Amino acid sequence: MKREQVRATVLEVLSQIAPEADPATIDPGVNLRDQLDIDSMDFLNFLIALDKQLHIDIPERDYGQLGTLDACVDYLAARSTE
Amino acid sequence: MAEFVMPKLGADMSAGTLTAWRKQPGDTVHRGDIIAEVETEKGNIDVEVFADGVIEKILIVPSEKVPVGTVMALIRDDSAAQQTAAASRDTHELRPKLASPERPKIVTARRTEQPADRHLAISPSARRLARELGVDPATVKGTGHGGAITREDIEQAAKTATTAPPATAAPPVDRAARLRQTIAATMSRSKREIPHYYLSTTIDMHRALEWLGEQNASRPVAERVLYGALILKAVSLGLREVPALNATWQNNQVALIDSINVGVAISLRQGGLVAPALHDTDRLTLEELMRRMRDLVNRTRSGSLRSSEMSDATITVTNLGEQGVESVYAVIYPPQVAMVGVGKIVERPWCVDGQIVPRRVVNLTLAADHRVSDGHRGGVFLTAVDRLLQHPEKL
């Protein structure tokens, strides 16, 4: 899957988790949890939605690789080609 | 005939606005069914019925605001319902092509008549307060023992009188502001009336988190358990050992509660917070507790809570650790008598078997009502929670 498609999916899921946030204003290099005030339940919902849409089950040990929007896209784009 | 009344969805609630009926006269209902929607300061709540039967009559029309305890519908009991259903079937067999049976008419709200002022069940203190605040006690519905009017009822009536919009007007609803007012009233009452005491302990979470990580490694993402569920379960089992903290204080009396229903403080994205209950948390498996907690958080944030979730909490847990807070000194939700604050999980030097090792630890703080328990009982509770978290496989 292309990075652009992954990025669009991530932004779509984030807009469901934090509906008040404007996707256009998300800083791709800043921690998502801090930027969007996401708690652990939101983050779990985020991962579940990504799994549903991209069919990528992200193990707990990899959570640290999903800190920012750019990092999410990098990780998921790499996993989607496996 | 059972009465379906406007429920009290929290200590601070004095009235609610019916927004919709989910059932109509003639419909069969079962205990736990959602039959109405009510708007409160905390949002729209789905209201459950606690009787089996058939809706006999609806007494309140949508958009009407009524005091807590007002009868909103009458429900015929099951046996009568079955007889009527049988009779109805007979009738339909005889007259199958007739128009649908006429539904009972909706009539105006029937409220409990208040006796004359001299016969009102009201304490001298509440009567004095009513004079000070300019409230006519005869217009206030008592929520105390036997329908007695309490100081809180007078305060609520005064607040409602000053904040309620004119009956004919339909001003825009600023839900966030109303929720803030409700929180303000409840927390002010708590700090004014409840002699809080606080106890705190730091708990080694090494075993719990290692065990949880192993369990989650083999679970698909949708079935993973958060450490918050471990803490809720440990708190629930700790309450079995110290039931004095699983109680309410109302009308100068403590009432121990048999079931353990932990309220979970959930922040709303638009601001404010709600603390709905998870029922019987001491009896749930961790997986079931996690599933219900996730469902509760999602429904809270989407505005679809049930009435029992708003009224049944027997203690509340608030976790501010994710906001970077290490210790939480909570304000108890009346009429509850205790609240547990959970801080951030941090790595600290920890002494184990004479060696200093890095350990992930969490600070748990108990806020408790000194009218109901003493520090000794609170200490026993926190020690029990610590012990339980050292054996996560048994939770």
Chai-1 contact restraints between the chains, C-beta under 6 A:
chainA,res_idxA,chainB,res_idxB,connection_type,confidence,min_distance_angstrom,max_distance_angstrom,comment,restraint_id
A,E20,B,R269,contact,1.0,0.0,6.0,A-B,restraint_1
A,D39,B,E322,contact,1.0,0.0,6.0,A-B,restraint_2
A,S40,B,L226,contact,1.0,0.0,6.0,A-B,restraint_3
A,M41,B,V297,contact,1.0,0.0,6.0,A-B,restraint_4
A,L47,B,V221,contact,1.0,0.0,6.0,A-B,restraint_5
A,I48,B,V221,contact,1.0,0.0,6.0,A-B,restraint_6
A,I48,B,A222,contact,1.0,0.0,6.0,A-B,restraint_7
A,D51,B,V221,contact,1.0,0.0,6.0,A-B,restraint_8
A,D57,B,P220,contact,1.0,0.0,6.0,A-B,restraint_9
A,D57,B,V221,contact,1.0,0.0,6.0,A-B,restraint_10
A,E60,B,N216,contact,1.0,0.0,6.0,A-B,restraint_11
